[in-house]
Amino acid sequence: MMHKINGQVIANSPVYQAMLIFGVALIIAVLELLANLAGFMDSKPNSPWIVMTSFILFFAIANSILSLRTPNLNKYWLISMITFVVYVACSGLVASQISGLSFDEAGSFRWIFMVLGFGYLVFLSVVRLIRQIVEYAIEQDNQLNQED
């Protein structure tokens, strides 16, 4: 049975989100490589690392925001965190292959990856706190409406 992928499925699945965002990042990194090889542009050797880390940040923000929609936040978070680790590893591998620079040769990207990982956890925590505040406010509003 073929599963139909639409916006709703992507919004509810961290795996689909990561695959979509990684696909876009890969296309941009490859297009940049091809443009460099064809002589249309001359970018820095660590440019694929910049592209990949930018899209890691985009995934972190989008995934955190989309977690507001999920009914089972703990399950979503577990899948999200595993997906994030795999996404970061794949991004590093692709950036290394496209640029020809290892993780250590690419400069400060080791620290950038660590900051993005920490930032991702902060984003998730902030979203969870916001969700709890909104749920509490709705609960209080419902109680006030029942008293009227």
N, C-alpha and C positions, 0 to 999 in steps of 0.2 A: 504494500500500500504506500503510495507516494504522499508525503506530508507537504502540504501547501505552505510555503513560506511567505508571510506577509508582514506588514509593519507590526501587527499585534504579536506575532510569534517572535520577531526580532526584539521587540521591547521587553518581552518576558523572559528572554533567554540570554544570559551573559555569553554563552558560547557563540551564538549567532552574532551578537554584537561584536565580539572580538574578531570573528572571521570576517565580517563586513569591513570593519575598520582596518584590520590588518591587510585585507585585500586592496583597499584604497591606498594605504601607505606603500605597499609593495609596488603598485602601479606607478605611483609618483616617483619612487626611488629608481625603478627600472627606466622610466621615461627620462629622468635626469641623467642616468648613466648613458642611455642611448644618445641624448643630446650632447653630452660631453664627448662621446666617441665620434659623433658626426661633426664635431667642431662648432656646433651652434652656441655652446656656452662653455664656460670654464669655471666649474665650481671646485670647492676645496675637497680634498680627499676624504675628510670626515663628514661630508654632506649627507650620506646615507644614514649615519648615526643621528644627525640632527632631525632628519625626516622621521625616523623610527621613534625617537624619543618624543617628538611632538605628538605623534599619534598615540603613544602610550598615555600621555597626559590627556589627550582627547578621550580615549577609552575610559580612563579613570573618572573623568567628570561625567561623561554620558552614562556610564554604568551606575554611578552613584545616584544620579538624578532619576534614572529609570527604576531604581530600587524602590522609589516611593510608591510605585504602582503595584508591587507584588503583595499578594496576601500572606505568603509565608516568607518573612524576611530572613529568618535564620537559614533556611534552605538556599535562598537566593544568594545570601552572603557567602555560604560555603562554596557554592559553584562559582561565584564571582571571584573569590580569592584564588581558587585553584586555576581558573581561567586566566587571571591576571598574571600569575607566576609563569604559566605556559606561554602566554602572549609576550611577556618580557623576554623570556628565553629565546623564543622564535625571532623576535625583533632583533635581538643582539646577534643571533646567528646570521640572519639575512643581511644586517648592516655590515657585519664582518666579511661576508662573502662578496657583497657588492663593492665595498670600499677597498677590500684587500688589507684592511687594518684590523689587527686583533683588538680585543677589549682593552688591553693595556696600551697599545699603540695609538688608540683613538683619542687619547687625552683624558679629560676629566669625566668621561661618560660613566665610569664606575660610580662616581659620587652622584651624578645626575640620576642614574638608575635607582640608587638608594633613596635619594630625595623623593623621586616619583613613587616609590613603594611606600614610604612613610606618608607622603601626601595622599595617596590613595586610601590608606587607613583613616586618615583625618577626614577626608571627604565622606567616607562611609559613616563615620561616627557622627559627623555633623548632620547628615541626612537622617540618621536614626533618631537623633535628638529632636530634630524638627518634626519628624513623623510622630514621635511620642507627645510632643507639645500639641500638635494639631489634633491627635486622637483624644487627648485630655480635654482640650477646648470643646470638641464636638460632644464628648460625654457630658461635660458641664452644661452645655447649651441644651442638650436633650433633657437633662434633669430640670433645668429652669423652665423649659416648655411644658413638662409634665406637671409642674406645680401650678401653672397658670390655669 
